[in-house]
């Protein structure tokens, strides 16, 4: 059992009492909204798909005992990497990261090793992982604390490794280093899992609670004080597509949604009616928190699906993303479905970038430079551009002052990604 303070249990009890009072007034009148396309956020998915693939290949080469990979060994990785082009073509596209050379025994077999530039970026990544290890451990604990059994399969966690900013070999370098936080177990089906060893009260505060608490400290908002006294609810920040926020029906619906009691994703939800509006708001809060824990404030829908039961969210949870377009954005770019936390971005850029995302911006700059000049064979990346303390603002394109949004067709709910 995971111990919780009496005040924690008391606050949960108050929220349940508020819900019972609210239910007597009837449920929310929900409005069906059309999915709209956000070009700025779609561009984020476009660029980071190639970035993630390059990072995975970089780590694979680094792990290889030979220090290189052959074109044959990665030929069937295209789907795994989420690429729309063959892996060999992708590797050749970025010569500033991957150096091609013939195999010593089979001259016609292309091989790829990391360039000096890629090795330097990798060493900087190691520095970031070491200096921000406590933050990574806390983030991993929070993920496990949201799970019904405080357990997650390693397969699901491996899918989220890039999004959560975990080191490549986190099972050995991170998990085994903290036996008082984590342990490996086997599920009833025999699959290996990671389990939380001890509940941490100091971590059991959601990003939404932290945001409101910081507003109180700065004097911007007093609602969080009321919330802690059980006198109010917390509201989600919302940014609607153009035209939605002004619709009376949408505004009335969102007002009712915001008035519902806020249930922390770290609270026990087993006693909440799964068909109630309160459970829907709780599910929105869980998805909001999980996306807040990702360093890019986004992840693939299928990664969430694999943890749906443990998170205690509805089977058809995609409708939550389309039902609350002020909180989430669902992108259909790159032949997959990615969900983005809208408050994490402004004009197509992360609002509070993690040091690792800044390093990845630099990584993408090196990729783009190699792509632009690969035909000339010019080394266009200077050592100065790779310094850790160099600002990255000039390495990514500025988003437009106002998001470009065009109306699209309604999204098919909860269909499987290819």
C-alpha positions in Angstrom: 0.0 0.0 0.0 1.1 3.6 -0.7 0.6 5.8 2.3 -1.0 9.2 1.8 -1.5 12.1 4.3 -4.8 12.7 6.0 -5.1 16.1 4.4 -4.7 14.5 1.0 -7.6 12.1 1.7 -9.6 14.9 3.1 -9.3 17.0 0.0 -10.4 14.0 -2.2 -13.4 13.5 0.1 -14.4 17.2 -0.4 -14.2 16.8 -4.1 -16.5 13.8 -4.1 -19.0 15.7 -2.0 -18.9 18.6 -4.5 -19.5 16.2 -7.3 -22.5 14.6 -5.6 -24.0 18.1 -5.2 -23.3 19.0 -8.8 -24.8 15.8 -10.2 -28.2 16.8 -8.8 -28.2 19.7 -11.2 -27.9 17.6 -14.4 -25.0 16.9 -16.7 -23.2 19.0 -19.3 -24.8 19.7 -22.6 -21.9 18.7 -24.8 -21.3 20.2 -28.3 -19.9 18.2 -31.2 -16.9 20.1 -32.7 -15.2 19.7 -36.0 -11.5 19.0 -36.1 -9.5 21.8 -37.4 -5.9 21.8 -38.8 -3.2 23.8 -37.1 -0.3 24.3 -39.6 2.2 25.5 -36.9 1.8 22.4 -34.8 1.7 20.1 -37.8 5.1 21.6 -38.7 6.4 20.6 -35.3 5.4 17.0 -36.0 7.0 17.2 -39.5 10.4 18.3 -38.2 10.5 16.2 -35.0 9.6 12.9 -36.9 12.9 13.1 -38.7 14.7 14.3 -35.6 13.5 11.4 -33.5 14.5 8.9 -36.2 17.9 10.4 -36.4 18.3 10.2 -32.6 17.2 6.6 -32.5 19.7 5.7 -35.2 22.4 7.7 -33.4 21.8 5.7 -30.2 21.7 2.4 -32.2 25.1 3.1 -33.8 26.5 4.0 -30.4 25.3 0.8 -28.9 26.7 -1.4 -31.7 29.8 -3.3 -30.7 31.4 -2.5 -34.1 30.6 1.2 -33.8 28.7 1.2 -37.1 25.5 -0.2 -38.7 25.2 -1.7 -42.1 22.4 -0.8 -44.6 21.2 -4.4 -44.5 20.8 -4.4 -40.7 18.5 -1.3 -40.7 16.6 -2.0 -44.0 13.4 -3.1 -42.2 13.5 -0.3 -39.6 11.4 2.2 -41.6 8.1 1.6 -39.8 9.9 1.4 -36.4 11.4 4.8 -37.1 8.2 6.3 -38.4 9.8 7.3 -41.7 8.1 7.8 -45.1 11.3 7.0 -47.0 13.7 4.0 -46.9 16.2 4.0 -44.0 19.2 4.0 -46.4 18.0 7.1 -48.2 17.3 8.7 -44.8 20.9 8.0 -43.6 22.4 9.4 -46.7 20.3 12.6 -46.4 22.2 13.7 -43.3 25.9 13.4 -43.9 26.7 15.8 -41.0 25.5 13.1 -38.6 26.1 9.8 -40.4 29.4 9.0 -42.3 29.0 6.4 -45.1 31.8 4.0 -45.9 32.1 0.6 -47.6 32.2 -2.6 -45.5 35.6 -4.1 -45.1 34.6 -7.5 -46.5 31.7 -6.6 -48.7 32.6 -3.5 -50.7 29.1 -3.1 -52.1 27.5 -3.0 -48.6 27.1 0.6 -47.3 28.0 1.1 -43.6 27.4 4.2 -41.4 29.1 5.5 -38.3 28.7 8.7 -36.4 30.6 11.8 -37.5 32.7 13.8 -35.1 29.8 16.4 -34.9 27.3 13.7 -34.0 29.7 12.3 -31.3 30.1 15.8 -29.8 26.3 16.3 -29.7 26.0 12.9 -28.0 28.5 13.8 -25.4 26.5 17.0 -24.7 23.4 14.9 -24.3 25.2 12.8 -21.7 26.1 15.9 -19.8 22.4 17.0 -19.8 21.2 13.6 -18.6 23.7 13.6 -15.8 23.0 17.2 -14.6 19.2 16.7 -14.8 19.0 13.2 -13.4 16.9 14.2 -10.4 14.4 15.8 -12.7 14.2 12.7 -14.9 13.8 10.4 -11.8 10.9 12.6 -10.6 9.3 12.6 -14.0 9.5 8.8 -14.2 8.1 8.5 -10.6 5.1 10.7 -11.6 4.3 8.5 -14.6 4.2 5.4 -12.4 2.2 7.2 -9.6 -0.6 7.9 -12.1 -0.9 4.1 -12.9 -3.6 2.1 -11.2 -1.1 -0.5 -10.0 1.9 1.9 -9.9 3.3 -0.3 -12.7 4.0 0.2 -16.4 5.2 -2.4 -19.0 8.7 -1.8 -20.2 7.4 -2.0 -23.8 5.0 1.0 -23.2 7.8 2.9 -21.4 10.3 2.2 -24.2 7.8 3.8 -26.6 7.7 6.9 -24.5 11.5 7.0 -23.9 12.2 9.8 -26.4 9.1 11.9 -25.3 10.0 11.6 -21.6 13.6 12.5 -22.2 14.9 9.2 -20.7 18.5 8.1 -21.4 19.0 5.5 -24.1 19.9 2.8 -21.6 17.7 4.1 -18.7 17.1 0.6 -17.4 20.7 0.2 -16.3 21.9 3.8 -15.9 18.8 5.2 -14.2 16.4 2.6 -12.9 19.1 0.3 -11.3 20.7 3.3 -9.7 17.6 4.1 -7.7 16.4 0.8 -6.0 14.5 2.9 -3.4 12.4 4.3 -6.3 12.0 1.6 -8.9 12.1 -2.2 -9.3 11.6 -4.6 -12.2 8.6 -7.0 -11.9 6.7 -9.4 -14.2 3.1 -8.9 -15.1 0.6 -11.8 -14.9 1.2 -12.3 -18.7 4.9 -12.6 -18.1 5.8 -9.2 -19.6 8.6 -7.3 -17.8 7.4 -4.1 -16.1 8.7 -1.2 -14.0 7.1 -0.7 -10.6 7.2 2.2 -8.2 8.8 1.1 -4.9 7.6 4.0 -2.7 4.9 6.6 -3.0 6.3 10.2 -2.9 3.9 12.7 -1.5 6.1 15.6 -2.7 5.6 14.5 -6.3 1.8 14.1 -6.1 1.0 17.6 -7.4 -0.1 18.0 -11.0 1.3 20.5 -13.5 -2.1 22.3 -13.3 -1.9 22.6 -9.5 1.7 23.8 -9.7 0.7 26.4 -12.3 -2.1 27.7 -10.1 0.1 27.7 -7.0 2.8 29.7 -8.7 0.2 32.3 -9.7 -0.7 32.6 -6.0 2.9 33.2 -5.1 3.2 35.9 -7.7 -0.1 37.4 -6.6 -1.8 36.8 -10.0 -4.5 34.5 -8.8 -6.2 33.7 -5.5 -8.4 30.8 -6.8 -5.8 28.2 -5.8 -6.1 29.2 -2.2 -9.9 28.6 -2.5 -9.3 25.3 -4.2 -7.1 24.1 -1.3 -9.9 25.0 1.1 -12.3 23.0 -1.0 -14.2 26.1 -2.0 -13.4 26.2 -5.7 -12.2 24.2 -8.7 -9.1 24.5 -10.9 -9.6 25.5 -14.5 -7.6 24.3 -17.5 -5.9 26.9 -19.7 -7.6 26.9 -23.1 -6.7 28.3 -26.5 -9.5 27.7 -29.0 -9.2 27.5 -32.8 -10.4 30.7 -34.4 -14.1 31.1 -34.1 -14.8 28.3 -31.6 -14.3 30.4 -28.4 -16.9 32.9 -29.4 -19.7 30.3 -30.0 -22.3 30.5 -27.2 -22.9 26.8 -27.0 -19.1 26.0 -26.8 -18.6 28.7 -24.2 -21.5 27.5 -22.0 -20.2 23.9 -22.3 -16.7 24.9 -21.3 -17.9 27.0 -18.4 -19.8 23.9 -17.0 -16.7 21.7 -17.6 -14.4 24.2 -15.8 -16.9 24.3 -12.8 -16.6 20.6 -12.3 -14.4 19.5 -9.3 -10.8 18.9 -10.3 -9.5 15.4 -9.5 -5.8 15.2 -9.4 -4.4 12.4 -11.7 -2.5 11.1 -8.6 -5.8 10.6 -6.7 -7.6 7.2 -6.5 -10.4 7.3 -9.1 -11.9 3.8 -8.5 -15.0 5.2 -6.7 -15.9 7.6 -9.5 -18.8 6.7 -11.8 -17.0 5.8 -15.1 -19.9 7.3 -17.1 -20.0 10.6 -15.2 -18.9 14.1 -16.4 -16.6 14.1 -13.4 -14.8 11.1 -14.7 -14.4 12.8 -18.1 -12.8 15.8 -16.5 -10.6 13.5 -14.5 -9.5 11.7 -17.7 -8.8 15.1 -19.3 -6.7 15.9 -16.3 -4.7 12.6 -16.6 -4.0 13.2 -20.3 -3.1 16.8 -19.5 -0.6 15.7 -16.8 1.0 12.9 -18.9 1.6 15.3 -21.8 2.9 17.9 -19.3 5.5 15.3 -18.3 6.8 14.9 -21.8 9.6 17.3 -22.7 8.1 18.1 -26.1 4.5 18.3 -24.6 3.3 15.7 -27.1 3.2 12.0 -27.9 1.6 9.5 -30.2 -1.9 8.5 -29.5 -1.0 4.8 -29.7 1.6 5.2 -26.9 -1.2 6.4 -24.7 -3.5 3.5 -25.8 -1.0 0.9 -24.5 -1.4 2.4 -21.0 -5.1 3.2 -21.1 -6.3 0.6 -18.6 -3.6 1.5 -16.1 -4.4 5.2 -16.4 -8.1 4.4 -16.0 -9.2 6.4 -19.0 -12.0 5.6 -21.5 -11.5 3.0 -24.2 -12.4 5.7 -26.9 -10.3 8.4 -25.4 -9.5 10.1 -28.7 -12.8 11.9 -28.5 -11.5 13.7 -25.5 -8.8 15.4 -27.7 -11.4 16.4 -30.3 -14.0 17.4 -27.7 -11.6 19.8 -26.0 -9.7 21.5 -28.8 -8.9 24.4 -26.4 -6.6 22.0 -24.4 -5.4 19.5 -27.0 -4.5 19.4 -30.7 -4.5 16.2 -32.6 -2.2 16.0 -35.6 -2.5 13.6 -38.5 0.9 14.3 -40.0 3.5 11.6 -41.0 0.9 8.8 -41.3 0.3 8.7 -37.5 -1.8 10.5 -34.9 0.0 12.7 -32.4 -1.6 14.6 -29.6 -0.1 17.9 -28.4 -0.8 19.9 -25.3 -1.6 23.3 -26.8 -0.5 25.4 -23.8 3.0 24.0 -24.2 3.5 25.9 -27.5 3.3 29.5 -28.6 3.7 30.3 -32.3 4.9 26.8 -33.0 7.6 26.9 -30.3 7.9 25.4 -26.8 7.0 27.9 -24.2 9.4 26.4 -21.5 11.9 24.3 -23.4 13.8 21.6 -21.4 17.6 21.6 -21.8 17.3 18.4 -23.8 14.9 19.9 -26.3 17.3 22.8 -26.8 20.0 20.2 -27.6 17.7 18.5 -30.0 17.1 21.8 -31.7 20.8 22.0 -32.2 20.8 18.4 -33.5 18.1 19.3 -36.0 20.1 22.3 -37.1 23.0 20.0 -37.9 20.7 17.7 -39.8 19.2 20.5 -41.8 22.6 22.0 -42.6 23.8 18.6 -43.9 20.7 18.2 -45.9 21.0 21.6 -47.6 24.7 21.2 -48.5 25.2 17.5 -48.9 25.4 17.8 -52.7 28.4 20.1 -52.4 30.1 18.1 -49.8 30.8 21.2 -47.7 31.2 20.9 -43.9 28.9 23.7 -42.9 28.7 23.2 -39.1 31.3 25.0 -37.1 32.5 24.0 -33.6 31.1 27.3 -32.2 27.6 26.3 -33.2 27.9 23.2 -31.1 28.8 24.9 -27.8 26.4 24.1 -24.9 26.0 27.7 -23.9 25.2 29.0 -27.4 21.5 30.3 -27.6 19.4 28.2 -29.9 16.9 30.8 -30.9 18.5 31.3 -34.3 18.5 27.5 -35.0 14.7 27.2 -35.6 12.4 29.0 -37.8 10.2 31.7 -36.2 6.5 30.9 -36.1 4.1 33.4 -37.5 2.5 35.9 -35.0 -0.9 34.2 -35.5 -1.4 30.5 -36.0 -2.5 29.5 -39.5 -5.6 27.4 -39.0 -7.7 25.8 -41.8 -10.8 23.8 -41.3 -10.6 20.1 -42.0 -12.9 17.1 -41.9 -14.0 15.5 -38.7 -11.5 13.1 -37.3 -12.3 9.5 -37.2 -12.4 8.6 -33.6 -10.1 5.9 -32.1 -9.1 4.3 -35.3 -5.8 2.3 -35.2 -2.7 3.9 -36.5 -0.9 2.1 -39.2 
